[in-house]
């Protein structure tokens, strides 16, 4: 190995940036999300997009 980290390396996790899987987890009532993931739906709603339950 040459010591470089791959893009998928978990040490590259940035909790300050929303991630689609964690946002989805938040919408489903899960526990594995960060403040950025909770704030993202409100940012999307500013553009008129809403998520509705079927």
GINOR-V846402 format. One record per helix or strand of 3 or more residues. SS is the DSSP state (H for helix, E for strand). FROM is the first residue (numbers start at 1). TO is the last residue. If there is no record, write none. Layout:
[[SS/FROM/TO] [SS/FROM/TO]]
This chain:
[[H/10/12] [H/20/27] [H/35/45]]
